[in-house]
């Protein structure tokens, strides 16, 4: 039976000029990820400091051992994907049309598709999008529609799939979930489609076949950040024509010979240690504001508190993607596969990288080599945003909007500017 939306319906006018609706679709099936139930649950609320230290150390070792066995193909689960049905939740922001709107001199429209990092959620782009659309009023491009996805463990998708998540996650499932949406569920008509049902209808087999062979009949620019930016090149590699442009914010891409074991172990331990429950959203905001999250743009942080958290059956609020589940998500394979796929992409496919300064770099290889891995003459560009660190979308949404605005303007130049 198809599930209902797990979170309350939001104000449809959250982004001015667009109508927000939320939709559900079946995730790619069957899964690449095996059935590996989590061997632990959330810690008790009265856990002592010593017990917490022992638990974090034990859980980190269990996660690292399980992932190493799986990635080496030594796990008995290595070739057995889950047959549980998973669900994907997406937001659609469709432009409201009025009789007075004119787009003189503009060459068609563009659909943006937003892909979040690990630990984030589909709404994290909303502050950046508001800044972008303010700039877009005086642009050479026209954003017709925006989609944003919650991956399997995250946001509202995570609530629907909570009982099916395990200690091992094969990130090719995220790539497949993206392709599944583009091939089977993205409506044909864009904003001309009008309102859509909560449960998106599957397009016809003929439409899917046409998309597999010749791509989409609309321009889709992927806006992807961190680990999410490792998925998009693989979608473009396997299905040329689905993506018309790629805007990559500090992608997590590793060279095949890079050894990230120590770094991944540290990240895993840090995530398991993180707090993921609070007495209320107000308490969560106050606590996060005093922590590393305090570096975030305040609007982005408030969006996080509102949409990355949910009510806990024990009282208070908790992350939709709990800390111990987020810790199980760090892996190396998909980042290496994306690294190798980038030079093989169609040279004419536009790709823009937004990176932090060398001092703030999360992935040194991306900064030094990433943008230049494509052949000479390929449609690649790069810009640096200082002071934002790795989570640039969260810390510097206005600056990211500025870079995306420039990328879109360069993609769709026109001989005639819009006239008032």
C-alpha positions as CSV (number, residue, x, y, z in Angstrom):
1,X,0.0,0.0,0.0
2,X,1.3,3.4,-0.9
3,X,2.1,5.6,2.2
4,X,0.8,9.0,3.0
5,X,3.1,12.0,3.3
6,X,4.9,11.7,6.7
7,X,5.1,15.4,7.4
8,X,2.4,18.1,7.4
9,X,1.6,19.9,4.2
10,X,3.5,23.2,3.9
11,X,2.6,26.7,2.8
12,X,2.6,26.4,-1.0
13,X,4.0,29.9,-1.4
14,X,7.2,29.3,0.6
15,X,9.2,30.5,-2.5
16,X,7.6,33.6,-4.0
17,X,6.3,33.1,-7.5
18,X,6.3,29.3,-7.2
19,X,3.8,26.8,-5.8
20,X,5.3,24.1,-3.6
21,X,3.9,20.6,-3.5
22,X,5.4,17.4,-2.1
23,X,5.2,14.0,-3.8
24,X,6.0,10.3,-3.3
25,X,7.3,7.8,-5.8
26,X,8.7,4.2,-5.4
27,X,12.4,4.1,-5.2
28,X,14.5,2.1,-7.6
29,X,13.8,-1.6,-7.1
30,X,15.3,-4.0,-6.2
31,X,18.0,-2.3,-4.2
32,X,21.7,-2.8,-4.5
33,X,22.0,-2.3,-0.7
34,X,21.7,-5.6,1.2
35,X,19.4,-6.3,4.2
36,X,21.6,-5.5,7.1
37,X,19.5,-4.4,10.1
38,X,21.2,-1.9,12.4
39,X,22.6,-3.8,15.4
40,X,21.9,-0.9,17.7
41,X,19.2,1.7,18.4
42,X,19.3,5.2,19.8
43,X,21.2,5.5,23.1
44,X,19.3,5.8,26.3
45,X,18.6,9.4,27.5
46,X,20.5,8.9,30.8
47,X,23.6,7.3,29.3
48,X,26.8,8.0,31.3
49,X,29.8,9.6,29.8
50,X,31.9,6.4,30.1
51,X,29.1,4.3,28.6
52,X,28.8,6.7,25.8
53,X,32.5,6.6,25.0
54,X,32.4,2.8,25.0
55,X,29.3,2.7,22.8
56,X,30.8,5.1,20.2
57,X,34.0,3.2,20.0
58,X,32.2,-0.1,19.6
59,X,29.7,1.2,17.0
60,X,32.5,2.9,15.0
61,X,34.4,-0.4,14.7
62,X,31.3,-2.4,13.7
63,X,30.4,0.1,11.0
64,X,34.0,0.2,9.6
65,X,34.4,-3.6,9.7
66,X,31.1,-4.1,7.9
67,X,31.8,-1.6,5.2
68,X,35.3,-2.9,4.6
69,X,34.0,-6.4,4.2
70,X,31.3,-5.2,1.8
71,X,33.5,-3.0,-0.3
72,X,36.0,-5.9,-0.7
73,X,33.3,-8.2,-1.8
74,X,34.0,-10.5,1.2
75,X,30.6,-10.0,2.9
76,X,28.0,-12.7,2.5
77,X,25.6,-9.9,1.7
78,X,27.8,-8.4,-1.1
79,X,25.7,-9.6,-4.0
80,X,22.3,-9.8,-2.4
81,X,20.2,-6.6,-2.7
82,X,17.2,-5.9,-0.5
83,X,13.8,-6.6,-2.0
84,X,12.0,-4.3,0.4
85,X,10.1,-1.5,-1.3
86,X,11.6,1.8,-0.5
87,X,10.1,5.3,-1.2
88,X,11.4,8.6,-2.4
89,X,9.9,12.0,-1.4
90,X,10.4,15.0,-3.6
91,X,9.4,18.7,-3.5
92,X,8.2,20.4,-6.6
93,X,8.3,24.2,-7.0
94,X,6.2,25.1,-10.1
95,X,6.2,28.6,-11.4
96,X,2.9,30.4,-11.0
97,X,1.8,31.9,-14.3
98,X,-0.2,35.1,-14.5
99,X,-1.7,36.9,-17.5
100,X,0.7,39.8,-17.0
101,X,3.9,37.7,-17.2
102,X,6.1,38.3,-20.3
103,X,9.4,36.6,-21.0
104,X,10.4,38.7,-24.1
105,X,13.8,37.7,-25.5
106,X,14.3,34.6,-23.3
107,X,15.1,31.3,-24.9
108,X,12.8,28.8,-23.2
109,X,12.9,27.6,-19.7
110,X,15.1,25.5,-17.4
111,X,14.2,22.9,-14.7
112,X,16.5,22.8,-11.7
113,X,17.0,19.6,-9.8
114,X,18.6,19.9,-6.3
115,X,20.6,17.1,-4.8
116,X,21.5,17.4,-1.1
117,X,24.6,16.2,0.8
118,X,24.7,13.4,3.4
119,X,22.9,14.4,6.5
120,X,20.9,17.2,4.8
121,X,17.4,17.3,3.3
122,X,15.5,18.5,0.3
123,X,14.5,21.9,1.8
124,X,18.2,22.9,2.6
125,X,18.4,24.7,-0.8
126,X,15.3,27.0,-0.3
127,X,17.2,30.0,1.1
128,X,19.7,29.8,-1.8
129,X,16.9,29.4,-4.3
130,X,15.1,32.5,-3.0
131,X,18.3,34.5,-3.6
132,X,18.7,33.0,-7.0
133,X,15.2,33.7,-8.1
134,X,15.5,37.3,-7.0
135,X,18.5,37.6,-9.4
136,X,16.7,35.7,-12.1
137,X,14.2,38.5,-12.5
138,X,16.8,40.3,-14.6
139,X,18.4,37.3,-16.3
140,X,18.8,35.6,-19.6
141,X,17.3,32.4,-18.3
142,X,13.9,31.5,-17.0
143,X,13.4,28.9,-14.2
144,X,10.1,27.2,-14.9
145,X,10.3,24.4,-12.3
146,X,12.4,23.2,-9.4
147,X,12.6,19.7,-7.9
148,X,14.4,18.6,-4.8
149,X,14.9,15.1,-3.5
150,X,15.2,13.4,-0.1
151,X,17.5,10.4,-0.4
152,X,16.5,7.1,1.2
153,X,17.7,7.8,4.7
154,X,17.1,11.5,4.7
155,X,14.2,13.8,5.4
156,X,10.7,12.6,4.7
157,X,12.1,9.6,2.6
158,X,14.0,8.6,5.8
159,X,10.7,8.6,7.8
160,X,9.0,6.3,5.2
161,X,12.0,4.0,5.0
162,X,13.1,4.0,8.7
163,X,12.4,0.3,9.3
164,X,14.4,-0.8,6.2
165,X,17.7,1.0,6.7
166,X,20.8,-1.0,7.6
167,X,24.5,-0.6,8.5
168,X,25.5,-1.0,4.9
169,X,24.3,1.3,2.2
170,X,25.4,1.0,-1.4
171,X,25.4,4.6,-2.8
172,X,24.7,3.3,-6.3
173,X,21.1,3.1,-5.0
174,X,21.1,6.9,-4.8
175,X,22.3,7.1,-8.4
176,X,19.6,4.7,-9.4
177,X,16.9,6.7,-7.4
178,X,17.9,9.8,-9.4
179,X,17.7,7.9,-12.7
180,X,14.5,6.3,-11.7
181,X,12.9,9.7,-11.2
182,X,14.2,11.1,-14.5
183,X,13.3,8.0,-16.6
184,X,10.0,7.0,-15.1
185,X,8.4,9.8,-13.0
186,X,9.4,13.3,-14.1
187,X,6.2,14.6,-15.8
188,X,6.5,15.3,-19.6
189,X,4.9,18.7,-19.6
190,X,6.8,20.7,-17.0
191,X,4.6,23.5,-15.6
192,X,2.1,22.9,-18.4
193,X,1.2,19.6,-16.6
194,X,-0.6,21.6,-13.9
195,X,-1.2,20.2,-10.5
196,X,0.1,16.7,-9.8
197,X,-1.1,13.9,-7.5
198,X,0.7,13.2,-4.2
199,X,1.8,9.9,-5.7
200,X,3.5,10.6,-9.0
201,X,2.3,8.6,-11.9
202,X,4.7,6.5,-13.9
203,X,5.2,7.7,-17.5
204,X,4.5,5.3,-20.3
205,X,7.1,2.7,-21.4
206,X,7.5,4.5,-24.7
207,X,8.4,7.7,-22.9
208,X,10.9,5.9,-20.8
209,X,12.4,4.3,-23.8
210,X,12.7,7.6,-25.6
211,X,14.4,9.1,-22.5
212,X,16.9,6.2,-22.3
213,X,17.8,6.6,-25.9
214,X,17.6,10.4,-26.5
215,X,17.3,12.1,-23.2
216,X,14.6,14.5,-21.9
217,X,12.6,17.1,-23.8
218,X,13.5,19.8,-21.3
219,X,16.6,21.4,-20.0
220,X,17.5,20.0,-16.5
221,X,20.3,21.6,-14.6
222,X,21.4,19.5,-11.6
223,X,22.4,21.5,-8.5
224,X,24.4,19.1,-6.3
225,X,26.5,19.4,-3.2
226,X,29.1,17.2,-1.5
227,X,28.3,13.5,-1.8
228,X,25.2,14.4,-3.8
229,X,27.6,15.8,-6.4
230,X,29.2,12.4,-6.8
231,X,25.9,10.9,-7.9
232,X,25.1,13.3,-10.8
233,X,28.1,12.5,-13.0
234,X,27.2,8.8,-12.8
235,X,23.6,9.6,-13.9
236,X,25.0,11.6,-16.8
237,X,27.5,8.8,-17.7
238,X,24.9,6.0,-17.8
239,X,22.1,8.1,-19.3
240,X,23.5,10.9,-21.6
241,X,20.8,13.4,-22.3
242,X,19.0,13.4,-19.0
243,X,21.2,16.2,-17.6
244,X,21.7,19.5,-19.5
245,X,24.1,21.1,-17.0
246,X,25.8,20.3,-13.8
247,X,26.4,22.8,-11.0
248,X,28.7,21.0,-8.5
249,X,29.3,22.4,-5.0
250,X,32.5,21.0,-3.5
251,X,32.0,17.5,-4.8
252,X,33.2,14.5,-2.7
253,X,35.3,12.8,-5.4
254,X,38.3,10.6,-4.6
255,X,41.0,9.4,-6.9
256,X,40.9,5.5,-7.1
257,X,44.3,5.2,-5.3
258,X,43.4,7.6,-2.5
259,X,43.2,5.9,0.9
260,X,40.5,7.6,3.0
261,X,40.2,4.9,5.7
262,X,41.5,7.1,8.5
263,X,39.4,10.1,7.5
264,X,36.3,7.9,7.2
265,X,36.8,6.4,10.6
266,X,37.1,9.8,12.1
267,X,34.0,11.0,10.4
268,X,32.1,7.9,11.4
269,X,33.1,8.3,15.0
270,X,32.2,12.0,15.0
271,X,28.8,11.4,13.5
272,X,27.9,8.6,16.0
273,X,28.9,11.0,18.8
274,X,26.7,13.8,17.6
275,X,23.6,14.7,19.4
276,X,20.4,14.0,17.5
277,X,17.6,14.6,20.1
278,X,16.3,17.7,21.9
279,X,13.4,18.6,24.1
280,X,11.9,20.9,21.4
281,X,12.7,22.6,18.1
282,X,13.5,25.8,20.1
283,X,16.0,23.9,22.2
284,X,17.5,22.3,19.1
285,X,17.9,25.7,17.5
286,X,19.6,27.2,20.6
287,X,22.0,24.2,21.0
288,X,22.9,24.1,17.3
289,X,23.4,27.9,17.1
290,X,26.1,27.5,19.8
291,X,27.9,24.7,18.0
292,X,29.5,24.3,14.6
293,X,26.1,24.8,13.0
294,X,26.4,28.4,14.3
295,X,28.5,29.2,11.2
296,X,25.5,28.5,9.0
297,X,23.3,31.2,7.6
298,X,20.5,31.7,10.1
299,X,17.7,31.2,7.6
300,X,19.3,27.9,6.5
301,X,19.7,26.8,10.2
302,X,16.0,27.5,10.9
303,X,15.0,25.5,7.8
304,X,17.2,22.7,9.1
305,X,15.5,22.8,12.5
306,X,12.0,22.8,10.9
307,X,12.5,20.2,8.2
308,X,15.4,17.9,9.2
309,X,13.8,17.1,12.6
310,X,10.6,15.3,13.5
311,X,8.7,14.6,16.6
312,X,10.0,11.7,18.7
313,X,7.6,9.2,20.1
314,X,9.5,9.4,23.4
315,X,9.0,13.2,23.5
316,X,10.9,16.1,22.0
317,X,12.3,16.1,18.5
318,X,14.9,14.0,16.7
319,X,16.7,14.0,13.4
320,X,14.9,12.4,10.6
321,X,18.2,10.8,9.7
322,X,19.5,9.8,13.1
323,X,23.2,10.2,13.9
324,X,24.0,6.5,14.0
325,X,22.3,6.0,10.6
326,X,24.2,8.9,9.1
327,X,27.4,7.4,10.3
328,X,26.7,4.3,8.3
329,X,26.5,6.3,5.1
330,X,30.2,7.3,4.6
331,X,31.8,5.1,1.9
332,X,34.5,5.4,-0.8
333,X,33.3,3.4,-3.8
334,X,30.8,5.9,-5.3
335,X,33.2,8.8,-5.0
336,X,35.9,6.9,-6.9
337,X,33.5,5.8,-9.6
338,X,32.4,9.4,-10.1
339,X,36.0,10.5,-10.3
340,X,36.6,8.0,-13.1
341,X,33.4,8.8,-14.9
342,X,34.0,12.6,-15.3
343,X,36.5,12.4,-18.1
344,X,34.2,10.2,-20.1
345,X,31.2,12.6,-20.0
346,X,30.2,14.3,-23.2
347,X,32.6,17.3,-23.6
348,X,29.8,19.6,-24.5
349,X,27.9,18.9,-21.2
350,X,28.3,22.2,-19.2
351,X,29.8,21.6,-15.7
352,X,30.6,24.3,-13.1
353,X,32.5,23.6,-9.9
354,X,32.1,25.8,-6.8
355,X,34.9,25.1,-4.3
356,X,36.2,26.5,-1.0
357,X,39.7,28.0,-0.7
358,X,42.7,25.6,-0.3
359,X,42.7,26.3,3.5
360,X,39.1,25.2,3.8
361,X,39.1,22.4,1.4
362,X,37.3,19.2,2.5
363,X,38.5,17.2,-0.5
364,X,42.0,18.3,-1.7
365,X,41.8,16.3,-4.8
366,X,38.7,18.1,-6.0
367,X,40.4,21.4,-5.6
368,X,43.6,20.5,-7.3
369,X,42.5,18.2,-10.0
370,X,38.7,17.8,-10.1
371,X,37.6,20.6,-12.5
372,X,40.4,19.7,-14.9
373,X,39.8,16.0,-15.3
374,X,37.7,16.6,-18.5
375,X,39.4,16.8,-21.9
376,X,40.8,20.1,-23.1
377,X,38.1,22.2,-24.6
378,X,35.3,20.6,-22.5
379,X,32.6,22.9,-21.2
380,X,34.0,23.2,-17.7
381,X,34.5,26.1,-15.3
382,X,35.3,26.7,-11.7
383,X,34.9,29.4,-9.1
384,X,36.1,29.8,-5.4
385,X,33.9,30.9,-2.6
386,X,35.9,31.9,0.4
387,X,34.8,31.7,4.1
388,X,32.2,29.1,3.7
389,X,34.1,25.8,4.2
390,X,32.7,22.6,2.8
391,X,29.1,23.3,3.6
392,X,28.9,26.4,1.3
393,X,25.3,26.0,0.5
394,X,24.5,26.2,4.2
395,X,27.0,28.9,5.2
396,X,27.0,31.1,2.1
397,X,23.6,30.7,0.3
398,X,23.8,34.2,-1.3
399,X,27.2,33.6,-2.7
400,X,26.2,30.1,-4.1
401,X,23.1,31.8,-5.7
402,X,25.4,34.3,-7.3
403,X,27.6,31.6,-8.8
404,X,24.5,29.6,-10.0
405,X,23.0,32.7,-11.5
406,X,26.2,33.3,-13.5
407,X,26.3,29.7,-14.7
408,X,22.7,29.7,-15.9
409,X,23.2,33.1,-17.6
410,X,26.2,31.7,-19.5
411,X,24.3,28.5,-20.4
412,X,21.4,30.3,-22.1
413,X,22.7,33.6,-23.7
414,X,20.4,35.6,-25.8
415,X,20.9,38.3,-28.4
416,X,18.0,40.2,-27.0
417,X,17.6,41.1,-23.3
418,X,14.2,41.1,-21.7
419,X,12.4,44.4,-22.0
420,X,10.2,45.9,-19.4
